[in-house]
Amino acid sequence: MKLVRHGDVGKERPGLIDREGTLRDLGTAIGEIDGAALAPASLDRLAKLDPASLPSVAGTPRFGPPVARIGKIVAIGLNYSDHAAETNATPPKEPILFMKATTSLAGPDDPLMLPRGSEKTDWEVELAAVIGTTARYVEARDALRHVAGYCVCNDVSERAFQIERGGQWVKGKSADGFAPLGPWLVTADEVPDPQTLDLWLDVNGLPMQRGSTRNMIFGVAFLVSYVSQFMTLEPGDVLTTGTPAGVGLGKKPPVFLRAGDEIRLGIEGLGEQRQSVVAFRL
């Protein structure tokens, strides 16, 4: 299934995309797409619905993040060796973990507002795994059973805040709108192997990132298991898994986002995002 949340900010309704690409409203079947809705029994019930019995949604409504009430966003840094190389970093021996504030969540096509004082806002296309059942000290061989589905994430980063201001990466990763998620959550049954997906990102029509999850240093199953050794992953939590080479920081000279830029990105089978970059405003 492709699960979505459609509507204005703060007023999103649950929905799904049927096999013909039609948006169907799920409001009569489920109250919200959140952690409880991602439990295996709930997903099984939704999968048994006849999409044709659900009302279609007219027009082209906005899509919000495909999951509501996300408890935490756990992110992995430097998880592609080519990205580590382009930023002059040593590939890690263990996964690098950082957090993104949940207030950074945005819809996949919402405008991306540069934070106040930003000079080095950057892009990062990433595969995100969404947890469906509680994961605590799980083994890698069992880890994917805890994943409800996958979606596209742009791990937007302000490099000066992240690298030059001291402390931890989180403050360069957590501005409002710095975690566009979606357009939809593709349930895990439709992604038999998350390590075979192509990723891409363009800025102003120019190709910037081209990669594959085959080239992750640490695969999704290992990451879910690893993170679960340090914190409990709960239904609805999001785990972003790193980005391939091609970020602005790695260009020679570096290239960063400016108001008026257009970003397009996507992952094979998981859909596309498009963001227009706008200047900071209160």
C-alpha positions, 0 to 999 in steps of 0.5 A: 500500500501507499499511505498518505496524509492529504490536506492543509497543514494541521488538517491532514486526512488519511488516504491511500493511493490505489493501483491506478494512482487515484487518491482515496480517502481513508477517513471512514476506515481509520482516524489517522496514520500514526504509530497505532495504525502501523501495527501489523494487524491494522495494516492487514485490515487496511490491506483488505479494503477494496480501494474502489469502495473508498471515496476518491479525492478531487483535485491535487491536494497538498500531501503532509508527512505520511505519518502523524504524531512521530515520536522521534526522528533518528538519523544516521550520518556518513553511511555511504563511503562516497559521501564520507570521501567527498566531505573528507571524513573517515568512514565510520566503524560504527553508525553515527547517530544524531536526532532531528527535531520533530518540528522539522517535519514537512510535507514532501512539496512544502516550500523550504524556508531558509533559517535565519542567518543561513549561509550553507543550507544543503540537501541530502536525499535519504531512505527513511524506515518507519517503525511499526512495532516496538524494537528494543534490543532486536537482532539484525536478522529480525530487525526488518520485521519491526519496519512498517514501511519506507519513504523518501526524506530530504535530510536538509542540513545547515552546514555552518550550524552543523559543523562550525558552531560547536556541539552536536549536529542536531542544531544544523539538522532541525530547522523548521521544514528540514525533514520533508517526508513522503509523498507516501509511506510504502508498506514493507511488503512492497519493498522486499529488499531495501538495499536495492533502491536507486536514489537521486536529487536535482537542484534547478534541473541539474543532477546532484546526487545519484546513488543506490542503497546497495552502497550503504556502509550499514544496511537498514536491518543492521541500523534498526538493530544497532539503534535499538541497543541504545534506545527503544524504537516505537511505532511511528518513529522514523529512521533516516539512513544516510545520503550518497555523494553529491551534497553541496558541501562536497562540491568544489567549490561548495554550492548551497541553497539560495531563495528561488532554487528548486529541489527535486528528489526521489527513490525508486518505487517510493515517489518524488518530492519537490521543494521551492526554496524561500527566504526566511520570514517570521 
